Amino acid sequence: MSALRKTAWAVAVALLPALTAAPATAAAKAGTKDEKAPKPPAVMSTVGGAQLGRPGTQVRLAAGAPVLPKEVTGRSWIVADAESGEVLAAHNAHWRLPPASTLKMLFADTVLPKLSKDQQHTVTRDELAGVGVGSSLVGIKENQTYSVHDLWLGVFLRSGNDAVHVLSEMNGGIPRTVQEMQEHAEELQALDTRVVTPDGYDEKGQVSSAYDLTLIARSGLQKKDFREYCATARAQFPGEQKPGKKRESFQIQNTNRLLTGDFGVAPYQGMAGVKNGTTTLAGSTFTGVAERDGKVLLVTVMNPASKEGHAVYKETARLLDWGFAAAGKVEPVGELVPPRSADTGSSGGSGDSGGAATGDSDGPASGGEKGGKDGRDGEERYGPDEASAASRGGTTGAGVAVSVAIVALVLLAVAGFLVNRRWPLPDLARRRPRR
């Protein structure tokens, strides 16, 4: 037996008692004693591992691992290694809940590769007619021409349902786009997800889960344009073209407060996307990706019960802090499975979700955090910084971006991890703060 194998075996034996300890479940959460609050299903999907199908908090702490933060009140959340796919901890990971505008990640991952970013399109009245009342808007006008690049900036930065509808029509229409999104979700093994609208607007039966949203984000981050858009803090958007005058533009800002910062929320070091949403039915939802010291983590938080301001961002930051501190000190409780077409024998399950659809869904709103009609909450509006581009080796003020730790992958492979259990992110540019 080689010296490396002997050392690994000795370490494994020493840690065995801690690694085989029963998982922590249903830990008491600060400020969540409302007996009327919905309860997670007793049986949920086991995609990614049986433990992820259990209600309550799932974590296996090894020696020296930090305890989970107490100030996390999301109905569902997950902390995962974006590269290896290991799930470090989760809480009701497969609970099918309204996703709010985080569903736009699936829309982008499905449609973005199909349209050239340089393509120009003149918007018609019919393309905007179906935008829901109270939707968040980027400000698209009929009879005005926009590039596909402009429209994607509207989707990612301002969560514009008007931009989603125009892009959907360019893709062949709303019904076709919804069908393709559903098919793509199934290809990704995001089996908790049911798509009714491409923008995530309130519709009965539209649901996803923290697990699925994390899978979807991981898939999107494989695409260079997706990474660039979701990491852009501010950009200029075309205004109305008036006869005889030069077309002006106005600044749009990313609604991801961990990327841009806001009163009470500091930009999170290493944050590089992905998408947030807020509606009456969904509450606040957020999926974020961040890099620190070569480690890339994905965190999704759905519907925090806490009354603190911007709770979804603060709870995400706490879970990211924990994940970076706990990396290498916890036994995974599951894994992010690869897409069906990329699966070469991963141990992750692929059974259908056991959680019933709740009938809830999300719907952004247009004017401020609680704007919009019909009682629908609005998407958050803020966040500035010039459009950022993630080029290899490039720098930008958007913060440190996602990057792949190639050395870590090699070491893990030497340690005996199966290659077919991994679906790592591509090599991404590492961003440094502007000095």
N, C-alpha and C positions, 0 to 999 in steps of 0.2 A: 504493500500500500504506500502511495507517495506521501511525502511530508505534508503536502497541501491537503490531501484527503484526510490524513490523520488529524491535522489541526481542525479541519471543518467538523470532523466527527466528535472531537473532544468538546468543541464549542456547542454543538448540538445537544450533547448529553448534559452539559452544564445548564443549558437553558430549558431543557425539557419540562421541568415542573411549571415554569412560567408560561411556556408556549401552549401547554395543554390545559391551562386553566379555563374554566367555563367562561364564556363571553359575558361581558356586562350587558344587561338588558334593561330597557325601560327605566333608565336612570331618571330621577326626579329632575325636572327642568324648572329653572327659575321663572316664577310668575305664570305657571301653566297648570293651575288647579281648577280650571273651569270644567265642571262635570258635564256641561252641555256641549263641550267641544267634540267634534267628530272623532271617532276612534278608528284606528287603522284596521283593515281586515285581518282576521285571524290567519287566513291563508292568502299568500301572495305569490307572485311569480318567483321561480328559483333560477332564472337566467343569471348566470355568473356565479352560482353556488347556492347551496341549500340555506346557508346561514343568512343570506340576503333576503330570503323570503319570510323571515321571522319578524314579527312586530317588535318595536322597541330598539334600543341602541345595541349595536353589534360591534365589539372591539375586543381584540386579544392583546393585552399589554405584556411585553416581555420585560426582562430586567432593565431598569433604568429608563423606561418609557414614561413620558409625562402623562398625567391624567387628562381626560378630555375637559375642555372648558365648560363650566357650569352655565354660563350665560349664553346658551344656545337653545332657542325655543321653536325652531322650525318644525313644522309637522313632519317634514321629510328632509333629509340631507345626506350627503355622501362626500367622502374625501378619498380621492384616488390618485395613484401615480399615473400621469398622462402617458408615460413612455412604456412602462412594463404592463400597465393595466391592472396592477394590484389595487384592490380596494382596502384602504387602511382602516377605515371605520365608516359606519353608516347608521342611519336611523330611519326606519320604515322606508328603505330604499326603493321598494317596488309599489309603494302606495300610489294609486292612480289619482292624480289631482289636476285641477286646472293649471295649465302651464303659463298663462299670460303670454307676453311677447317673447319669452324664451323659445316659443315654437318657431319664431322667425329663423332660428338657427337651422332648423330642418328645411325651411323654405329655401334659405340660401344654399345649403349643402346640396339640395336637389336641383335648383335652377341655375345657380351661378355658372357652372361649367358649360351651360348650353347656349349662352348669349355672349357675343363678343363685347368687351367693355368699351370698344370704340364705336359701336353701332349707335346711330342717331335715331331718335324716335319722336314724332310729333304726337302729343297726347290729345285724345278725343274726349268729348263729354261723356260718352258711354263708358269709357274706361274708368272714370271717376264716379260714375253714378252709383255703383254698388258699395262704396266705402261706408262703413257703418257710422251711425250717429255717435258723436263723441269720440271718434277715433283720433289717435295721435297722428299728426300730419307733418310732413316736411314743407309743404307749401307749393305743390305742383299745380300748375295752371293749364287749363285746356288750350289747345292751339299753340302751345309753346313746345319747343324742341329741346330734348335733353339727351345726353349720352347715357348708355347703360351704366357707365362708371358713376355718373351723377346720381342715378337712381339707386345704385347700391349704397352710396354714401348716405342717401336718405333713409334707407332701410336700417343700416347698422348704427348710424349716429343718432338719428331722431326717431327711430322706430316707426317710420312713416307708413301708415297703412295705404296712403295714396300711392306711394312708390311701389309697395307690394302688389297692389292691384294692377298698375300699369305693367310691371314686369310679368305678372301672371298672364295678362292678355297677350303680351309679346310671346309668351311660352305656349300659347294655344288656348288660353281661357282659364277661368277659375276652376271649373270641374276637372279639367285635364290636370291642372297643377295640383289640386288636392289629391287626385288619384296617384299621381307620380310621387307626391310626398309620402303617402301611405305605403306605397310599394317600396320606397327607399327606406322608410322606417323598418319595414319587415326585413329588408336586406341587411340592415345594420343590427338586426335582432333586438330592436327597440320595440318590443311586443306589448308594452303597456300603453303605447301611444295610439290614439285615435284622432285622425285629422278631419276636421269639418270645414275649417277656413284656412287659407294660406297665411293670414296675418295673425291668427290667434284671437280674433274677435269673439265675443261671447256667443257661444252656440252650444246647445245641449249635446252632451256626449263627447265633447272635445277634451281629452285628458292626456297626460303623460306622467312621468315619474322622475324622481331625482336620478335614478339609475339611467333611464332612457335619455334624459337631457344631457347627461354626462357622456354617454355613448355618442350622441349626435354631435356634441361639441368636439369630441375627439376626432370624429370623422371630418368635420369641417376644417379643423386645424391641419389636416393633411394638405389642404389647398392653399397655395401662396396668396391668391387674391383674398380669400376668406381671412387669413391671418392679418393681412394688411388692413382690410376694412375694420375688423373688430378691434384693432390696436390703434386706430386713428382717433385722436382726441378732438380735433377741430378740423373743419374744412370749409371751403367756400362753395356755396350752392347757387346755381344760376337763378337770377330774378326774372321778372317779366320783361320780354323784349318789346320796347315801345318804338313806334315808327320814327325813323330819323335819328334815333339815339343809340349810343353804345349800350349794349346789354350789361346791366349791373349784376352784382352778386351779393349775397349776404352770408354771414357766418353761421354754420350749424355746429352744434356741440354734442359730443357723445353723452348719452344718458347714464353711462357706467361711472358711478361716482368713485369707485376704487381706482379708476383710470385717471379721472380728471380732478378729483377732489371737490369738496363742497363744504359749506358750513357744518362743522361737526364731524366731517369725514375727511381724513387725510388720504392722499393718493397712496396706494399700497405698492411698496417697492417690489418691482418685478412683475406687476400686473400687465397683462397683454390682451385683455378681452375677458368674457366673450359677449354675453347678452343678459339684459335685465328686463323685467316687466312688472307692471302693477295694475291690478284691476280689482273691482269689488269682489268678484267670485274667487279669484286666485290669490288675493292678497298680494304680497310682494314675492317675486321669484328672481333668482339670479344664478347664473353659471359663470364662474370665473376661472381663468387659468393664469398661473404665475410661476416664475422661475427664480430659484435662489440656489447659489452654489452648485449649479449643474443639475439640480433636482427640479422637475416640472410637475406641478400638482394641479388637478382639476377639483373644484368644489362646487357643488350645487346645493342651494338652500331654497326650500319652498315654504312660503306662508308662515313666517315667524309670528308667534303669539305676543311677543314682547311689545310694549308700548313705547320703547325708546325710539328716538328719531333715527331714521335710516337703518332700522334693525337688520334688514337683510344684508346690507354691506358690512356692518359691524360683526355680525355673526359669521359671515364668510371669512372676514379677516382673522377672526379668532380661530376658525377651523384651519385656515391656511397656516397660521403660526404654529398650531399644534401639529399639523401634518409635517411641516419642515423639521420640527423638533423631534418628532416621533419616527421619522424615516429610518429604517433599519433597526428599530426597537419594538416593532409590533409584528405580529403574525397576521398576514392578510386574512380578511374574512370573506373574500370572494375576488372576482376579477371582472374587468371590463372585457366582454367577449369580442372577438373580431367579427367583421361582417361575414355573412354566410359564404360569400365568394372567396374570402381570404382565409377561411377556417380550414386548417389542415390537421385537425384532431385535437383542438383545445378541449380541456376538461370542462369548460363552462357549459352549463345547460342551455338548451334552446327551446324549452317548453313554453307554451303560451302563458300569459299572465293569469294568475288566479284571482287578482283583485277585480271586483266589478266596477264598471264605469260609474262615476258619480253623477253624471249628467251636468256637471259644472264645466265651465271653461272660462277663457279670459277675453278681455276686450279693452284695448288701450283707449285713452281719451285725449282730446286735443288741447286743452288749455290749462297747463299747470298740473300739479300732482293729483288733485282731486277734481279735475275739470270734467267736462263732458256732460251729456244728457243721459237720461234714463238711469241715473244713479251709478253710472259706470265711472270707476276711478280713471285718472289719466296717467299716461306715461310721464315719467319725470323728464323735465326739460332743463338742461344745463349742459355744461361741460365744454370747454374750449381748448384749442391747440391746432396749429396748422396740420393739414393732411400729412400723415406720416406714411412712409413706405418702408417695408421690411426687405431690404436687399442684403445679401450675404455680406457680413462684415460691416454693414452700414450702421450709423448711429442716428438716434432721433430722440426728441424730448418726450416721447410717449412713455418712456420708462423701459425697464429691462424686459425684453421679449422672451418668448419660449425658446429654448434651445435643447438639443439632444446631447446627453452626456455619453459620448461614444465609449469613453474609457470605462464608464460604469457598466455599459452593456457587455463589453468584453469580459470584465471581471465576473459579471453574473453568469455569462456563458461558461466561463472556466469553472465556476462553482457548481455547474451542473443543471442550470435552469433549461427547460426545454424551449427550443427556438419556436416551436409551433404554438407556444402559449403567449407569444409576444407579438404585438402589432404596433411597433414604436412609431412615434412622430418622425417626420422627416427632419433633416438637418435644418435648423432654423437660425436666423441671424440673432445674435445676442446684442441687446441694446443697452447702452450705458446712459445714465442721467446726464443731462446737459450741465456742463460746468460753468 
